[in-house]
């Protein structure tokens, strides 16, 4: 089973792409290309979830069926930690 969180990816007028996660107000990133933005999104999601786990914070499950969303997976280590909590 793979955990993926929905994110919006918007092309910015000044260039690049902004990524914002639907389920987390404080997790966002950017990239010059769509591929870079998606790569950065997976990295920042992994780091932030890891910090939340270490701090004992409640982590919401990913929203499902979000129209127009890109679903981003954290790294395998973070996914394993999340799955072990279930």
Biopython code that builds the backbone (N, CA, C, O; Angstrom):
import numpy as np
from Bio.PDB.StructureBuilder import StructureBuilder

atoms = [
    (1, "UNK", "N", (0.850, -1.182, 0.000)),
    (1, "UNK", "CA", (0.000, 0.000, 0.000)),
    (1, "UNK", "C", (0.894, 1.244, 0.000)),
    (1, "UNK", "O", (1.874, 1.322, 0.741)),
    (2, "UNK", "N", (0.538, 2.198, -0.835)),
    (2, "UNK", "CA", (1.315, 3.430, -0.902)),
    (2, "UNK", "C", (0.458, 4.593, -0.419)),
    (2, "UNK", "O", (-0.709, 4.721, -0.789)),
    (3, "UNK", "N", (1.054, 5.430, 0.405)),
    (3, "UNK", "CA", (0.377, 6.611, 0.927)),
    (3, "UNK", "C", (0.729, 7.790, 0.028)),
    (3, "UNK", "O", (1.905, 8.060, -0.214)),
    (4, "UNK", "N", (-0.279, 8.484, -0.463)),
    (4, "UNK", "CA", (-0.072, 9.657, -1.320)),
    (4, "UNK", "C", (-0.987, 10.775, -0.838)),
    (4, "UNK", "O", (-2.178, 10.566, -0.610)),
    (5, "UNK", "N", (-0.416, 11.954, -0.688)),
    (5, "UNK", "CA", (-1.176, 13.129, -0.258)),
    (5, "UNK", "C", (-1.462, 14.032, -1.457)),
    (5, "UNK", "O", (-0.584, 14.255, -2.290)),
    (6, "UNK", "N", (-2.707, 14.561, -1.547)),
    (6, "UNK", "CA", (-3.050, 15.426, -2.666)),
    (6, "UNK", "C", (-2.427, 16.813, -2.524)),
    (6, "UNK", "O", (-2.329, 17.373, -1.432)),
    (7, "UNK", "N", (-2.011, 17.339, -3.670)),
    (7, "UNK", "CA", (-1.426, 18.675, -3.704)),
    (7, "UNK", "C", (-1.895, 19.386, -4.965)),
    (7, "UNK", "O", (-2.136, 18.763, -5.999)),
    (8, "UNK", "N", (-2.015, 20.688, -4.855)),
    (8, "UNK", "CA", (-2.277, 21.491, -6.040)),
    (8, "UNK", "C", (-0.939, 21.993, -6.560)),
    (8, "UNK", "O", (-0.043, 22.331, -5.786)),
    (9, "UNK", "N", (-0.820, 22.034, -7.865)),
    (9, "UNK", "CA", (0.395, 22.556, -8.490)),
    (9, "UNK", "C", (-0.042, 23.635, -9.467)),
    (9, "UNK", "O", (-0.783, 23.380, -10.417)),
    (10, "UNK", "N", (0.434, 24.842, -9.210)),
    (10, "UNK", "CA", (0.039, 25.979, -10.042)),
    (10, "UNK", "C", (1.253, 26.583, -10.725)),
    (10, "UNK", "O", (2.295, 26.800, -10.106)),
    (11, "UNK", "N", (1.095, 26.851, -12.021)),
    (11, "UNK", "CA", (2.148, 27.547, -12.761)),
    (11, "UNK", "C", (2.097, 29.015, -12.368)),
    (11, "UNK", "O", (1.033, 29.632, -12.411)),
    (12, "UNK", "N", (3.237, 29.577, -11.987)),
    (12, "UNK", "CA", (3.311, 30.969, -11.552)),
    (12, "UNK", "C", (3.630, 31.885, -12.724)),
    (12, "UNK", "O", (4.426, 31.528, -13.593)),
    (13, "UNK", "N", (3.017, 33.062, -12.754)),
    (13, "UNK", "CA", (3.248, 34.020, -13.838)),
    (13, "UNK", "C", (4.723, 34.369, -13.978)),
    (13, "UNK", "O", (5.232, 34.504, -15.091)),
    (14, "UNK", "N", (5.416, 34.516, -12.833)),
    (14, "UNK", "CA", (6.833, 34.880, -12.863)),
    (14, "UNK", "C", (7.737, 33.697, -13.178)),
    (14, "UNK", "O", (8.958, 33.840, -13.241)),
    (15, "UNK", "N", (7.144, 32.547, -13.373)),
    (15, "UNK", "CA", (7.894, 31.345, -13.713)),
    (15, "UNK", "C", (7.889, 30.335, -12.584)),
    (15, "UNK", "O", (7.737, 30.697, -11.417)),
    (16, "UNK", "N", (8.049, 29.107, -12.921)),
    (16, "UNK", "CA", (8.082, 28.042, -11.933)),
    (16, "UNK", "C", (6.697, 27.568, -11.543)),
    (16, "UNK", "O", (5.683, 28.026, -12.070)),
    (17, "UNK", "N", (6.687, 26.634, -10.603)),
    (17, "UNK", "CA", (5.453, 25.999, -10.157)),
    (17, "UNK", "C", (5.395, 26.009, -8.632)),
    (17, "UNK", "O", (6.392, 25.734, -7.964)),
    (18, "UNK", "N", (4.229, 26.327, -8.091)),
    (18, "UNK", "CA", (3.994, 26.334, -6.650)),
    (18, "UNK", "C", (3.189, 25.097, -6.285)),
    (18, "UNK", "O", (2.171, 24.807, -6.913)),
    (19, "UNK", "N", (3.642, 24.368, -5.270)),
    (19, "UNK", "CA", (2.959, 23.165, -4.807)),
    (19, "UNK", "C", (2.451, 23.419, -3.383)),
    (19, "UNK", "O", (3.210, 23.835, -2.507)),
    (20, "UNK", "N", (1.159, 23.164, -3.168)),
    (20, "UNK", "CA", (0.571, 23.297, -1.842)),
    (20, "UNK", "C", (-0.216, 22.024, -1.545)),
    (20, "UNK", "O", (-0.997, 21.559, -2.375)),
    (21, "UNK", "N", (-0.002, 21.465, -0.354)),
    (21, "UNK", "CA", (-0.690, 20.239, 0.030)),
    (21, "UNK", "C", (-2.076, 20.550, 0.589)),
    (21, "UNK", "O", (-2.234, 21.444, 1.421)),
    (22, "UNK", "N", (-3.061, 19.813, 0.130)),
    (22, "UNK", "CA", (-4.453, 20.016, 0.515)),
    (22, "UNK", "C", (-4.660, 19.771, 2.007)),
    (22, "UNK", "O", (-5.408, 20.505, 2.654)),
    (23, "UNK", "N", (-4.012, 18.758, 2.555)),
    (23, "UNK", "CA", (-4.251, 18.347, 3.941)),
    (23, "UNK", "C", (-3.378, 19.065, 4.972)),
    (23, "UNK", "O", (-3.585, 18.901, 6.175)),
    (24, "UNK", "N", (-2.414, 19.851, 4.520)),
    (24, "UNK", "CA", (-1.489, 20.526, 5.435)),
    (24, "UNK", "C", (-1.284, 21.976, 4.999)),
    (24, "UNK", "O", (-0.763, 22.235, 3.915)),
    (25, "UNK", "N", (-1.696, 22.916, 5.848)),
    (25, "UNK", "CA", (-1.527, 24.333, 5.530)),
    (25, "UNK", "C", (-0.064, 24.756, 5.506)),
    (25, "UNK", "O", (0.295, 25.703, 4.806)),
    (26, "UNK", "N", (0.776, 24.067, 6.258)),
    (26, "UNK", "CA", (2.163, 24.501, 6.431)),
    (26, "UNK", "C", (3.178, 23.730, 5.573)),
    (26, "UNK", "O", (4.384, 23.852, 5.787)),
    (27, "UNK", "N", (2.702, 22.947, 4.617)),
    (27, "UNK", "CA", (3.622, 22.207, 3.759)),
    (27, "UNK", "C", (3.419, 22.665, 2.319)),
    (27, "UNK", "O", (2.374, 22.434, 1.711)),
    (28, "UNK", "N", (4.448, 23.317, 1.798)),
    (28, "UNK", "CA", (4.410, 23.801, 0.424)),
    (28, "UNK", "C", (5.838, 23.936, -0.091)),
    (28, "UNK", "O", (6.791, 23.963, 0.687)),
    (29, "UNK", "N", (5.970, 24.020, -1.399)),
    (29, "UNK", "CA", (7.285, 24.154, -2.023)),
    (29, "UNK", "C", (7.101, 24.678, -3.434)),
    (29, "UNK", "O", (5.992, 25.025, -3.840)),
    (30, "UNK", "N", (8.183, 24.732, -4.169)),
    (30, "UNK", "CA", (8.130, 25.201, -5.555)),
    (30, "UNK", "C", (9.212, 24.517, -6.365)),
    (30, "UNK", "O", (10.036, 23.777, -5.827)),
    (31, "UNK", "N", (9.202, 24.770, -7.656)),
    (31, "UNK", "CA", (10.238, 24.275, -8.555)),
    (31, "UNK", "C", (10.189, 25.033, -9.853)),
    (31, "UNK", "O", (9.146, 25.564, -10.237)),
    (32, "UNK", "N", (11.316, 25.084, -10.529)),
    (32, "UNK", "CA", (11.381, 25.790, -11.816)),
    (32, "UNK", "C", (10.610, 25.039, -12.904)),
    (32, "UNK", "O", (10.010, 25.655, -13.785)),
    (33, "UNK", "N", (10.632, 23.701, -12.836)),
    (33, "UNK", "CA", (9.886, 22.878, -13.786)),
    (33, "UNK", "C", (8.864, 22.054, -13.009)),
    (33, "UNK", "O", (8.948, 21.947, -11.785)),
    (34, "UNK", "N", (7.906, 21.479, -13.716)),
    (34, "UNK", "CA", (6.911, 20.633, -13.064)),
    (34, "UNK", "C", (7.586, 19.448, -12.386)),
    (34, "UNK", "O", (7.227, 19.089, -11.265)),
    (35, "UNK", "N", (8.552, 18.846, -13.050)),
    (35, "UNK", "CA", (9.258, 17.687, -12.481)),
    (35, "UNK", "C", (10.009, 18.068, -11.212)),
    (35, "UNK", "O", (9.990, 17.330, -10.227)),
    (36, "UNK", "N", (10.672, 19.224, -11.241)),
    (36, "UNK", "CA", (11.394, 19.688, -10.057)),
    (36, "UNK", "C", (10.431, 19.990, -8.919)),
    (36, "UNK", "O", (10.723, 19.684, -7.763)),
    (37, "UNK", "N", (9.291, 20.584, -9.232)),
    (37, "UNK", "CA", (8.288, 20.892, -8.203)),
    (37, "UNK", "C", (7.762, 19.605, -7.559)),
    (37, "UNK", "O", (7.589, 19.552, -6.341)),
    (38, "UNK", "N", (7.508, 18.576, -8.361)),
    (38, "UNK", "CA", (7.020, 17.304, -7.822)),
    (38, "UNK", "C", (8.090, 16.621, -6.969)),
    (38, "UNK", "O", (7.777, 16.063, -5.917)),
    (39, "UNK", "N", (9.341, 16.661, -7.411)),
    (39, "UNK", "CA", (10.445, 16.085, -6.639)),
    (39, "UNK", "C", (10.578, 16.815, -5.299)),
    (39, "UNK", "O", (10.685, 16.182, -4.248)),
    (40, "UNK", "N", (10.571, 18.150, -5.345)),
    (40, "UNK", "CA", (10.680, 18.944, -4.119)),
    (40, "UNK", "C", (9.500, 18.685, -3.193)),
    (40, "UNK", "O", (9.655, 18.670, -1.971)),
    (41, "UNK", "N", (8.320, 18.482, -3.775)),
    (41, "UNK", "CA", (7.127, 18.216, -2.968)),
    (41, "UNK", "C", (7.275, 16.911, -2.185)),
    (41, "UNK", "O", (6.928, 16.851, -1.006)),
    (42, "UNK", "N", (7.783, 15.878, -2.832)),
    (42, "UNK", "CA", (7.991, 14.594, -2.141)),
    (42, "UNK", "C", (9.010, 14.750, -1.017)),
    (42, "UNK", "O", (8.843, 14.175, 0.059)),
    (43, "UNK", "N", (10.051, 15.515, -1.260)),
    (43, "UNK", "CA", (11.072, 15.732, -0.224)),
    (43, "UNK", "C", (10.522, 16.489, 0.973)),
    (43, "UNK", "O", (10.707, 16.067, 2.114)),
    (44, "UNK", "N", (9.845, 17.607, 0.721)),
    (44, "UNK", "CA", (9.345, 18.423, 1.831)),
    (44, "UNK", "C", (8.245, 17.672, 2.587)),
    (44, "UNK", "O", (8.159, 17.778, 3.811)),
    (45, "UNK", "N", (7.415, 16.924, 1.884)),
    (45, "UNK", "CA", (6.383, 16.129, 2.551)),
    (45, "UNK", "C", (7.028, 15.104, 3.476)),
    (45, "UNK", "O", (6.590, 14.931, 4.613)),
    (46, "UNK", "N", (8.061, 14.426, 2.996)),
    (46, "UNK", "CA", (8.757, 13.420, 3.809)),
    (46, "UNK", "C", (9.350, 14.035, 5.066)),
    (46, "UNK", "O", (9.190, 13.495, 6.161)),
    (47, "UNK", "N", (10.027, 15.155, 4.915)),
    (47, "UNK", "CA", (10.673, 15.804, 6.060)),
    (47, "UNK", "C", (9.634, 16.274, 7.076)),
    (47, "UNK", "O", (9.788, 16.048, 8.276)),
    (48, "UNK", "N", (8.588, 16.919, 6.600)),
    (48, "UNK", "CA", (7.579, 17.452, 7.523)),
    (48, "UNK", "C", (6.829, 16.329, 8.249)),
    (48, "UNK", "O", (6.550, 16.440, 9.443)),
    (49, "UNK", "N", (6.506, 15.258, 7.536)),
    (49, "UNK", "CA", (5.838, 14.126, 8.194)),
    (49, "UNK", "C", (6.756, 13.480, 9.219)),
    (49, "UNK", "O", (6.302, 13.082, 10.292)),
    (50, "UNK", "N", (8.035, 13.371, 8.905)),
    (50, "UNK", "CA", (9.000, 12.810, 9.845)),
    (50, "UNK", "C", (9.070, 13.653, 11.121)),
    (50, "UNK", "O", (9.091, 13.113, 12.227)),
    (51, "UNK", "N", (9.106, 14.956, 10.964)),
    (51, "UNK", "CA", (9.132, 15.865, 12.119)),
    (51, "UNK", "C", (7.852, 15.701, 12.945)),
    (51, "UNK", "O", (7.900, 15.649, 14.173)),
    (52, "UNK", "N", (6.716, 15.621, 12.262)),
    (52, "UNK", "CA", (5.441, 15.446, 12.970)),
    (52, "UNK", "C", (5.424, 14.130, 13.748)),
    (52, "UNK", "O", (4.950, 14.080, 14.883)),
    (53, "UNK", "N", (5.942, 13.067, 13.134)),
    (53, "UNK", "CA", (6.011, 11.772, 13.822)),
    (53, "UNK", "C", (6.906, 11.854, 15.052)),
    (53, "UNK", "O", (6.545, 11.364, 16.122)),
    (54, "UNK", "N", (8.074, 12.475, 14.898)),
    (54, "UNK", "CA", (9.006, 12.605, 16.023)),
    (54, "UNK", "C", (8.410, 13.423, 17.163)),
    (54, "UNK", "O", (8.679, 13.151, 18.334)),
    (55, "UNK", "N", (7.601, 14.424, 16.822)),
    (55, "UNK", "CA", (6.988, 15.284, 17.836)),
    (55, "UNK", "C", (5.699, 14.696, 18.410)),
    (55, "UNK", "O", (5.094, 15.280, 19.309)),
    (56, "UNK", "N", (5.284, 13.546, 17.892)),
    (56, "UNK", "CA", (4.067, 12.901, 18.384)),
    (56, "UNK", "C", (2.786, 13.600, 17.946)),
    (56, "UNK", "O", (1.739, 13.435, 18.572)),
    (57, "UNK", "N", (2.868, 14.378, 16.874)),
    (57, "UNK", "CA", (1.688, 15.079, 16.376)),
    (57, "UNK", "C", (0.775, 14.120, 15.619)),
    (57, "UNK", "O", (1.229, 13.141, 15.026)),
    (58, "UNK", "N", (-0.506, 14.418, 15.652)),
    (58, "UNK", "CA", (-1.480, 13.615, 14.908)),
    (58, "UNK", "C", (-1.327, 13.930, 13.422)),
    (58, "UNK", "O", (-1.253, 15.094, 13.027)),
    (59, "UNK", "N", (-1.281, 12.899, 12.621)),
    (59, "UNK", "CA", (-1.145, 13.064, 11.181)),
    (59, "UNK", "C", (-2.444, 12.600, 10.531)),
    (59, "UNK", "O", (-2.872, 11.457, 10.695)),
    (60, "UNK", "N", (-3.054, 13.511, 9.795)),
    (60, "UNK", "CA", (-4.320, 13.197, 9.141)),
    (60, "UNK", "C", (-4.077, 12.262, 7.966)),
    (60, "UNK", "O", (-3.042, 12.349, 7.304)),
    (61, "UNK", "N", (-5.018, 11.374, 7.706)),
    (61, "UNK", "CA", (-4.877, 10.531, 6.513)),
    (61, "UNK", "C", (-5.075, 11.388, 5.262)),
    (61, "UNK", "O", (-5.713, 12.440, 5.327)),
    (62, "UNK", "N", (-4.540, 10.951, 4.140)),
    (62, "UNK", "CA", (-4.676, 11.738, 2.918)),
    (62, "UNK", "C", (-6.129, 11.825, 2.453)),
    (62, "UNK", "O", (-6.874, 10.847, 2.520)),
    (63, "UNK", "N", (-6.517, 12.999, 1.986)),
    (63, "UNK", "CA", (-7.835, 13.164, 1.377)),
    (63, "UNK", "C", (-7.870, 12.360, 0.084)),
    (63, "UNK", "O", (-6.854, 12.198, -0.591)),
    (64, "UNK", "N", (-9.033, 11.870, -0.242)),
    (64, "UNK", "CA", (-9.199, 11.057, -1.454)),
    (64, "UNK", "C", (-10.034, 11.815, -2.479)),
    (64, "UNK", "O", (-10.856, 12.661, -2.125)),
    (65, "UNK", "N", (-9.817, 11.507, -3.727)),
    (65, "UNK", "CA", (-10.628, 12.010, -4.838)),
    (65, "UNK", "C", (-10.719, 13.532, -4.881)),
    (65, "UNK", "O", (-11.803, 14.083, -5.071)),
    (66, "UNK", "N", (-9.596, 14.211, -4.706)),
    (66, "UNK", "CA", (-9.558, 15.666, -4.798)),
    (66, "UNK", "C", (-9.401, 16.025, -6.277)),
    (66, "UNK", "O", (-8.398, 15.687, -6.907)),
    (67, "UNK", "N", (-10.392, 16.703, -6.811)),
    (67, "UNK", "CA", (-10.397, 17.037, -8.236)),
    (67, "UNK", "C", (-9.178, 17.880, -8.608)),
    (67, "UNK", "O", (-8.873, 18.874, -7.948)),
    (68, "UNK", "N", (-8.496, 17.476, -9.655)),
    (68, "UNK", "CA", (-7.361, 18.222, -10.176)),
    (68, "UNK", "C", (-6.081, 18.116, -9.374)),
    (68, "UNK", "O", (-5.086, 18.753, -9.719)),
    (69, "UNK", "N", (-6.084, 17.325, -8.309)),
    (69, "UNK", "CA", (-4.901, 17.215, -7.451)),
    (69, "UNK", "C", (-3.872, 16.263, -8.046)),
    (69, "UNK", "O", (-4.204, 15.332, -8.780)),
    (70, "UNK", "N", (-2.628, 16.522, -7.709)),
    (70, "UNK", "CA", (-1.522, 15.605, -7.978)),
    (70, "UNK", "C", (-1.280, 14.883, -6.660)),
    (70, "UNK", "O", (-1.201, 15.531, -5.615)),
    (71, "UNK", "N", (-1.162, 13.582, -6.681)),
    (71, "UNK", "CA", (-0.955, 12.821, -5.448)),
    (71, "UNK", "C", (0.534, 12.536, -5.293)),
    (71, "UNK", "O", (1.154, 11.914, -6.155)),
    (72, "UNK", "N", (1.097, 13.001, -4.178)),
    (72, "UNK", "CA", (2.533, 12.948, -3.912)),
    (72, "UNK", "C", (2.789, 11.965, -2.771)),
    (72, "UNK", "O", (2.124, 12.018, -1.737)),
    (73, "UNK", "N", (3.747, 11.077, -2.963)),
    (73, "UNK", "CA", (4.101, 10.090, -1.944)),
    (73, "UNK", "C", (5.346, 10.546, -1.181)),
    (73, "UNK", "O", (6.300, 11.035, -1.786)),
    (74, "UNK", "N", (5.339, 10.386, 0.147)),
    (74, "UNK", "CA", (6.581, 10.607, 0.893)),
    (74, "UNK", "C", (7.545, 9.450, 0.621)),
    (74, "UNK", "O", (7.173, 8.458, -0.005)),
    (75, "UNK", "N", (8.788, 9.587, 1.098)),
    (75, "UNK", "CA", (9.771, 8.524, 0.874)),
    (75, "UNK", "C", (9.355, 7.232, 1.577)),
    (75, "UNK", "O", (8.472, 7.233, 2.434)),
    (76, "UNK", "N", (10.003, 6.141, 1.201)),
    (76, "UNK", "CA", (9.641, 4.809, 1.707)),
    (76, "UNK", "C", (9.777, 4.704, 3.220)),
    (76, "UNK", "O", (8.943, 4.071, 3.867)),
    (77, "UNK", "N", (10.804, 5.307, 3.792)),
    (77, "UNK", "CA", (11.008, 5.256, 5.245)),
    (77, "UNK", "C", (9.837, 5.918, 5.979)),
    (77, "UNK", "O", (9.346, 5.388, 6.975)),
    (78, "UNK", "N", (9.398, 7.061, 5.490)),
    (78, "UNK", "CA", (8.288, 7.778, 6.115)),
    (78, "UNK", "C", (6.994, 7.007, 5.925)),
    (78, "UNK", "O", (6.178, 6.924, 6.842)),
    (79, "UNK", "N", (6.803, 6.447, 4.747)),
    (79, "UNK", "CA", (5.604, 5.641, 4.517)),
    (79, "UNK", "C", (5.547, 4.446, 5.466)),
    (79, "UNK", "O", (4.487, 4.130, 6.006)),
    (80, "UNK", "N", (6.667, 3.793, 5.666)),
    (80, "UNK", "CA", (6.711, 2.639, 6.574)),
    (80, "UNK", "C", (6.341, 3.076, 7.991)),
    (80, "UNK", "O", (5.596, 2.379, 8.680)),
    (81, "UNK", "N", (6.852, 4.216, 8.424)),
    (81, "UNK", "CA", (6.528, 4.717, 9.765)),
    (81, "UNK", "C", (5.045, 5.024, 9.879)),
    (81, "UNK", "O", (4.434, 4.728, 10.906)),
    (82, "UNK", "N", (4.450, 5.613, 8.841)),
    (82, "UNK", "CA", (3.025, 5.921, 8.857)),
    (82, "UNK", "C", (2.187, 4.655, 8.879)),
    (82, "UNK", "O", (1.204, 4.567, 9.616)),
    (83, "UNK", "N", (2.571, 3.679, 8.077)),
    (83, "UNK", "CA", (1.817, 2.424, 8.025)),
    (83, "UNK", "C", (1.916, 1.652, 9.340)),
    (83, "UNK", "O", (0.981, 0.939, 9.704)),
    (84, "UNK", "N", (3.015, 1.781, 10.043)),
    (84, "UNK", "CA", (3.161, 1.063, 11.313)),
    (84, "UNK", "C", (2.277, 1.660, 12.406)),
    (84, "UNK", "O", (2.025, 1.014, 13.423)),
    (85, "UNK", "N", (1.811, 2.878, 12.199)),
    (85, "UNK", "CA", (0.944, 3.534, 13.174)),
    (85, "UNK", "C", (-0.494, 3.042, 13.074)),
    (85, "UNK", "O", (-1.278, 3.227, 14.005)),
    (86, "UNK", "N", (-0.846, 2.422, 11.961)),
    (86, "UNK", "CA", (-2.239, 2.001, 11.752)),
    (86, "UNK", "C", (-2.571, 0.766, 12.525)),
    (86, "UNK", "O", (-3.700, 0.282, 12.460)),
]
sb = StructureBuilder()
sb.init_structure("model")
sb.init_model(0)
sb.init_chain("A")
sb.init_seg("    ")
for serial, (resi, resn, name, xyz) in enumerate(atoms, 1):
    if name == "N":
        sb.init_residue(resn, " ", resi, " ")
    sb.init_atom(name, np.array(xyz, "f"), 0.0, 1.0, " ", f" {name:<3s}", serial, name[0])
structure = sb.get_structure()
